[in-house]
Amino acid sequence: MSEEKFDVIVVGGGLAGLTAAYELANAGYETLVVERGDYCGAKNMTGGRLYGHSLEKVIPNFAEEAPIERKIVKENIALLNEKGGVQIAYTSPQLGEGSNASYSVLRGKFDQWLAGKAEEAGAMMVTGIRVDKLIEQDGKVVGIDAGGEEMYADVVILADGVNSLLAQQIGMKKEIEPHEVAVGAKEVFKLSEEIINERFGVANGEGAAILCAGDPTDGNLGGGFIYTNKDTVSVGIVTTLSDIGRSQLSVPKMVERFHNHPMVEPYIKGGELVEYSGHLVTEAGWSMIPELYRDGVLVTGDAAAFVINLGYTVRGMDFAIESGRLAAEAVKRAKAVDDYSADTLSYYKKLLEESFVFRDMKKFSAFPAILEEHMIFNELPAFVGDVFNRMMVVNSEPSGDLVVGIANDFCKRFTMAGIADFVGKLMEVR
């Protein structure tokens, strides 16, 4: 294999890399995917939410054959304090209609399926191999070095995840700063399909998503998530790397605190823990996007920091798929003129600028600053919990003045300067 030259080498067998490989192999290009894990999806930990619109463009009606878990028909946002919480639920037929549909997925299963589709299209898969460095000649990337074995291609697509060391090695991506990424830790509990349906109020094939802020991270930047799978429930937390140490809780303790929370525990009671995993997640959004193209190389998916966290929803998989598809389109154009220079490959960025990827990331570019406010994860959930506690708890104690009590609680927890600063940041989001 060391002497063979491919049209394209894709480094990383996640959603971005596999989408690019599927599109290019379908177009008849000799495509090689190199994945460090034992199989595609082996290293991919995620909360488990796939917005289906981008993959619909690539494989129409993919959900009819893909190993999705459930279609999400219930959205929930929860603000948790130590003893309870306030949960807001939203249901609508629109959540599951056509290209609006989103699904819970387990990446170990889902990525293997997508890898199979790429192989059926003609892509070659090599797993269990780490790419150590990119091969450059006269300033142009011409291949990869994997454990001393050299493989060559007209173009290399880097889809090697959040901490893309290959992009860093050639100066396309700077070293990650602690405030730019979060640590995600997830547990998967096995329960029967019937119990999940009953506890989350859904039917067979239907699912719920719950995003939580407050107590799970003990006030650290981040939050908790719950996703229903077919016969398991994914439960976990995300906390910004720079905040670790601010709380006395370690990340494993945060996960334990979350699944034992009075609102969360009833959902997973009696479940068998079948998986525990961790992963880095990009948090800084638009400001974190690296150099996306050079002579002979493109950067896509998580490696390109195509993720946005809005608190009420987290998107990365649909961005990965779309960016992988657009990377493939740029390679096709380069192949047509037999020119893989940065000038030709810049078409990739033009396509991104015209896509929802750049549009949405630009629109919400101010959101990371908003989510850096500890008030959202500390004072606000505690205050909201106290308000509802005053309203809902009835006993033989004399009832105080509700409005005065709420006003006093508000003044104890918030300053006008803090509120003004938060509102100012909020107004920057258009």
N, C-alpha and C positions, 0 to 999 in steps of 0.2 A: 504493500500500500504506500510505502514511503516515496516511491517514484511516480505515483499516480497523481494526476492533476484533476481537480473538480472544477465545475463552473462556480459552485458556491460551497463554502463551509460555514455552517451555523454552529456557534459555540453556545450550548445551553438548550436543554430539552424541556423548557417550560412553555407557557402559552404563546409568548412572542416568537420564540425560536421555531416551535413546531408549526405555527401558522405560516411563517415565512417559508419554511421547508415544504409544507403542503402545497402552497401556491406555486413555488418554483418547480417542484417536482412535477406538478400537474402541467406545467408549461413545457416540460421535457428537458429541464436542466439537470445535469448531474449534480446532485445535492447530497452533502454529507452532514449529518447532525452528530456532534460529539457532546455527550452528557456525562458529567462527573459521577452522578448517582448510579446505583446498580440498575435502575430503570428510570424512565422519564416519570417524574412525580415523586420519586423516592425521597427527595430532599425538600419538596415543596410543602411548607406549612402555611395555611391560611385559615382565616375564620370560616371561609367557605361560601362566598356569595359571588355568583357570576351573573352580570347583566348581559342578557343574551343578544342584544342588538348587533354587536360587532361580529360575532361568530355567525349570525344569520347571513351576513354578506358573503361569507366564505363557504359555509356548508348550510344551505337553506334547510329549515326544519330539522336542525341537528338534534334537538331534544327528543325526537322520535327514536333515535338510535343511541345517543350518547348516554353514559352512565350518570345522568343527573340524579340527585337525591329527591328533592321536592321543588315544586314551583312555589315561590314565595307569594302568599296572598295576604299576609298580615305584617304590617310594619309597627314596631313598638320602640318608643324612646322612654328611658327610665332615668330619673334622678334619685340616687340612693343615698340615704344616711345610714348610720350604724344599725338602727333597729328596723328600718323599713324603707319605703320609697314611694315615689309618685310615678306611675306608668301611664303614658299616653299611647293609645292604640289607634291605628288607621287601617281601615279595610276599604277596598274598592275593586270592582271588576277590572278597572284599568290597569291595576298592578300586574295582571297576568295576561293581558291581551296582546297578541301579535308580538311586535318587536319590543314592547314594554316589558315583556316577561323577564323575570330573573329567577335564578335557581340556586339552591344550596348544592354544593359539590364537595366531594372529597378528592383532593388533587392526585393522590396516589392512583385512584381509579381513572379519573377523568383524563389526566395527562397521558396515561398509557393508551387510552382509547384514541386520543388525538395523534399520538405517535404512530399508532397502527394505521390511521388514515393517511398519514404522510408516507408511511412505508408502502401502502397500497398504491399510492400515486407514483412511487418510484424512488423515494428518498432512502438513503442508506443510514442506518442507525448504529452508532458505536457507543456503548455505555460502559460505565465503570472506569473511565479514563479522564484524567485531569489534564487540561491544557496549561502548560507552564508558561508559554510566552508566544507572542506573535512573531512571525518571521517578516522582516522588512528588507527590501532591496531598493536602494536609491530613494529612500523616504516613502516607499509605497509598501503597504501590507500585502504580502503575497502568499501567506499560509500560516500554519500553526506548528508549534513544537509541543508534542505530548509525550513526556517521558523520554525524550531523545529521538522519538520518531517524528519525522517531518512530513507534513502533508500540505499540498499547495492548491491554490484556487485563484480564480480571477478576482473574487471578492470574498471577504469574511464578514459575517454578521455576528456581532457580539450581543448575545441575549443571556449573559451569564450571571444575572441577578443583581441585587442591590449593591453589593460590594464588589463591583466589577474590577478585579485586580488587573485584568488584561488592558482595559481602557485606561486605568491608572498608570500602567507601565509605560505606555506610549504618550502620556500626557494629555489624553482626551478628557479625563475625569480627575478631579482633585480628590484627595483623601477625604473620607467622610468625617464631618464634625459631629460630636455627640448630640448637639441640639437638632441635627438634621434627620436623625433616625430614631425609631422607637424599637423596643424589644416586644415582640408578641409571644405569648405562651398560651398553649391551648391543650385542653383535655377533651377527650371524646368518650362519652358514656353510652354504653349499649343498653337500649330499652326496646320493648316490643313496639311495633308499628301502632298497635291499638292504644297502648299507654300514651305514646307521644300524641296521637290524635286527640285523645281525651284531655290531656293536660294543657295542650296549646289551643284547643278548640278548632281543629282543622280536620279535613277529610283525607282519605287516602290520596297520596300524590301532592297534597297541599302542605305548605310549610309557613313558618313564622320566623322573623328576624327581630332580635331585641338588642339595641345598643344602649349601654348604660354609662353614666358618669357619676363620680362622687366617691362613695365608700370603697369600691373595688381597688382603687389605686391609692387609697388613704390620702387623697388630695393631690397626688402627683398628676402631672399632665398625662392624659390618657383616659382609658375607660375599659369597660367590659363588653363582651358580646356573647350572644346565644343564637345558634342557628340549628334549626331542626333538619336532620337528615332522615332517610327512610326509616332506619331502625337504630339510629344513634342520635345523640345531641352533642354539638360542638360548643364548648364553654371555655372562655379564656379572657385574658386581659392584654392591653397594649399600654406601655408606658414609655415616655421619651427617655432615651439613654442618658441625657444630661441630668435628668431628675432622679436617677437611681442614687440612693444615699440620702436624699432629702427626707425620705420617710424611713422609719425604722424597719419597714417591711421589705424583705427581699422579693424578687419577682415570683419565685415559687410560693412564698407565703401570701402574696397578693392573689395568686390563682386560688389557693386554698381558701382565703378569706372570701373571695367572690363566690365560689361554688357552695360555701356554707352560709351565704347571706340569706336572711329570712325570705327574700323574694325569689332567690334563685334556687335554693335547695329543694323546694317542692317540685320543680320541673324535672330534676334528675334523681330524686329519691329512689333508692333501690337499684340504680343503674350500675353496671359493671364498667370500671375504668379500663378502656382497651387501647388508649393511645395518649401519649404526652409528647409534645414537641414544642420547639421554639424557633424563632426566625426574626431577622431584621426587617423593618418596614420603613420606607422613606416617608418623611413627614414635612419637609420644607417646601414641597410643591414646585412652583414655577422657578424659583430662585436656584433650585438644585439641578436643573437640567444641564447636562454636560455638553461638550462638543459632540455633535451627532454624526459627522461624516469626515472622512479624510480619504486620501488616495487608497482605494482598495478596501475600505472598511466602513461599516455602519454600526451604530449603537442603538438598541431598541429595548422596549419593555422596561422592567425594573432597573436594568442597567442604565437606562436613560432617565430614571426617576419619574416615570410617567404614572404617578399616583396622586390622588387628592383625598384628604381626610376632612370632611365637613362636620364631623361630630355626629350628625344624624345619618350620614351614609359615608361609606368608604369605597372608593373606586380605584381599581388597579388592573383587574383582569380584562375588562373591556378595553382599556387603554393598551394593554399588552398585545391583545389580539389585533387591534386596529393598527398599531404601530408595526407589528410584524407583517401584516398585509401590505402596508405602505412601503416598508423596506423592500419587500419582494417586487412591488411595482417599480421602485427605483432601479433595482437590479435588472429587471426586464428591459428597461429603457437603456441602461448602460450596455447590456448585451447586444441590443439592436444596432448600436453604433460601435461596438467593440472598444469602448472607452470607459475605464473604471476609475478615472481621475476624480478628485474631490469636486471639480467643477461639474462633471456629469452627475455624480452621486448627490449633489446638492438638491437635486429634484426631490429627494426624500424629505428634506426640510420644507420645501414648497408644498408638498402633499400634506404634511403635518399641519402647516399653517392654515390649510383649507379645510382641515378635518375638525371633528369635535374634540380631539385630543388637545390641541393647542387652544382652541376656542374656550373650552371649559377650564383648562389650567390657568389661562390668562384671567378669565372672569373671576376665579376664586383665588387669585394670587395673594390677596390680603388675608385669607383665612388662617394660614399658619400663625400669623401674629395674634389673631383673636384667640386661637386655641392655646397660645402660650400664657393666657391669663389664668393663674391658679384659682381665681375667684370662681370660674366655671366649674371646676372640679372639687372645690372645697366649700366656700361660703354659700354658693347658690344652691346646691343640693341640700345642704343642711337647713338653709332658710326655708326652702319650699317644703321640706319635710316637716319643719316646725309649724308652718302655716296650716298644712292639712291636718296635723295632729291637733291643733287648736280647734279646727273646724269639725273634726270627725269623732274625737274621743269624748264620750259622754259618761260621767260618773256623778257621784254625790257631792263632789267638790263644787264650790260656788263658781259659776262661769264668769270669767273676767270680760272686760270690754274687748271684743274681737279686733276691732280696727286699731285701738290703742296698743294692744298686745302685738299685733303684726308690725305696726310702725316702730315700736320699741325694738323688736327683734331685728328689723331692717337696719335701724341706726347702729345697733351693736355690731353688725356684721359688715356693713359697707360704709365707705366714705364717699363724699360727693366727688372728690378728686378721682377716686378709683372708678366710679360710675362714668364720669365724664370721659376718662381715658378709654374705657371700654366702648362707649357709644361712638367716640371718634374713630376707633378702629373699625367698628361695625359699619360706619357710614362709608368707609373706603371700599367696601364690597359692593359692586354694581351688579 
